[in-house]
Amino acid sequence: MGTEEEDYNFVFKVVLIGESGVGKTNLLSRFTRNEFNHDSRTTIGVEFSTRTVTLDGLMVKAQIWDTAGLERYRAITSAYYRGAVGALLVFDITKHQTYNSVDRWLKELYDHADANIVVMLVGNKKDLGDQAREVPSEEAKMYAENSGLLFIETSALDATNVELAFETVLAEIFKKVSKNKPGQAKSNTVSLGQENVSSSPAPQNPDERKTCCRNI
């Protein structure tokens, strides 16, 4: 049995962004621990969790950062975009105002993150059904296509497409990294830039749980 550092070949830092209350924290907990908390409170600052997946026979550790959506915490979280190679930009399909803010979140992301970052637009709370929907699926899909983003609709409550969302983002990152840096050293957070590979700052006592999943 290898050491913990030998258990993975890559570390990909992925950030969850979007307005408060869209379900970012529950998407994170569903993917990393298969849990959903009906009473989850607003994230203050940044929360952090990990999951290890297998891509093309290699172990990839996803460091997933849940950034606070409330305006007053955004100054705290802006530094955490640094080193991110993937992002899930989440809105609530039942609240059009959370979709209206997507442009602003994208600008902030591109201001602070690598220009080659893989971004997926995620319409969450699909379980609430069409009767509660305020954002047409085709409208969001077209916006994503025009903006060069991946797109999916999810439900953290019933787990619809949560695995697929994260795995698709990780697979896209892996394709870019494999193309640009085929010999990337393990135990480092990968940058999609041409030169640097850097370790990201981690908060104290991160909640980590490794879970293996199928190849995608």
N, C-alpha and C positions, 0 to 999 in steps of 0.2 A: 504494500500500500504506500502510495506516495504521500508527500507532505501536502498541506493545503495549497501551497503555492504551485505545486505541480499538477493540481487538479484541473487547471484550465490553461488554455493557450492564449486567449485574448480577454481583455476587459473592455467592454463598450459602455460608455456613459450615456444614458438616455434620460432626458428630462420630460416631465409632464407639465404642460402649461395650459392656461385658460382661466376663465373667470371662476370666482369662488362658487361652490355649490354645484358644479357640473359633474362631479363624481370622480375626480382625479385620484383621490385617496383610495376609493373603493376599487378602481381599476388596478391600482398598484397592489392592493392586498389580495384581490382576486387572482392576479397573475402570479404573485410571489408566494402566497400562502393558501390560496383557494378559500378565502374568507370574504364575507361581506358584512359590514357593520351598519345597521339601520340608523344608529345613533352617532355616527362619526361626526366629530366636530371639525370646525374650520382649521385647516393646517396653519400653524404659525411658523413662519420661516421656511425651513426645508426638512422634509422627512426622507429617509433613505432606506432602500431595501435591495436585495439582490436575488437573482436566480441564475443558475447555470444551465445552459442548453447545449445541444450538440448540433454543429453545422458542418457538413461535409467532413465528418469524422473528427472534427476538432471541438474541444470544449471552449465555449464562450461564456464568460461571466458577465451578465448584464447588471450594471450598477444603475438603478432606476431612482431618480430624484424627483420627489413630489414637491413642486414649488407652490408657495402660497398664492392664491388668486386675489386676495384683498389688496387694494391699492397701497395701503400703508405699510405693507410688508415687502413691496416689490423692490425697494432699495436694498433690502437685506438679501434678496434672492438673485439679483442681477449677476453677481459674481459667479454664481453656480452654473451659469451657461457656459463658462469657460471650460473647454475640453470636451463638451458634449458632442457626440457624433450622431445622435438621433434625438428626435423630439416627437411627442404625441401632443398635438394641439387639440384640446378637447372642448366641445361645446355641448349644450343640452338641447336636444332636438325639440323639446317642449317650451323653450324660452328663447325667442328670437333675439333678444338683446345679447345673449351669450354668443350668438353667431355673429352679430354685428361687430363684436370686438375682435374678431379673428384677424383683421388687417393690422390692428394695433399690436397684437401679440406677435404676429409674424415679423413686423418691423423690429420689435424689441429683440426677438430671437436672432434675426440676421445682424442686428447691431452688435450682439455680444458673442455669437457662436461662429464656428467655422462656416465659411461660405458653402462648403460642400455637404453640410449636415443633411441627413435624411429626415424628412418631415412628413408625418401622416396627420391628416385632418380626421378627427374622430367625433362622430355624432353619437353621444352617449344617451342612455335612458330609452333605448329602443323598446324595452319591455312595456313602456307606458302606452304604446299603441298609436295608431293613426289618429284616433279621436283627440289625443292630447298634443299631437304634433303641430309645431309652428314653423319648422324649417323643412321644406320639401327636400326629399332625398336627392332628387335630380339637380336641384339648385346648388346644394352643397357639393355634389359630385362634379358639376361643371366648374364651380369655383376652384376646386382642388386641381382639376385638369389644367385649367388656365393658369394656375399658379405653380404648376410643377410639383404638386403634392400628391402623396398617396391618399386614399380615402377609404373609410370603412365606418359602418354604424355598429355600435356595441350596446350591450347591457351588462353592467357590472353586477346587477342583481341576479340575473339568471345565467350569467357567464357567456352570453351569446357573443361570439367573435372576439372575446378578450384574448384568448391564446393566439388566434390568427393575427390580430392587430400587432401584438408585440413581436411575434415570430417573423412577421413580414418585415417589420422595421429592422430587426436584427439581421435577417437574411440580406436585406439591401445594403446594410452597413458592411456586412461580411464580404459581399461582392466587391464593394469599393476598396476595402482594405486589402483583399486578396489581389486585386488588380494593381493597386498602387504600392503596397508593401508586402510582397509575398513572404518575406522572411521576418515578419514582425516578432519582436521579443515578447514572451509571455510575461505576465504579472505587471504589465504596464497598461495604463489607459491609452487607447489608440487615438491618434489624431488623424483626421482625413486630409490634413495639410500635407504639403510635399516634403517637409523636413522633419518636424518635431514629433516626438513621442513623449508624453508627459504624464506624471502621476497626478491624480486629482486630489484635492483636500477632502478628507472624510470627516464627518461629524463624529463625536464621541459616542461609543456604544451603539453602532448601527445595528438595526435588526436584520440579520442575515439568515437566510435559509436556502440551502442549495437543493434544487430539484432538477432532475434530468427529464428531458422530454424527447420526443421522437425527432429524427432528422426532418428538415423541411426543404 
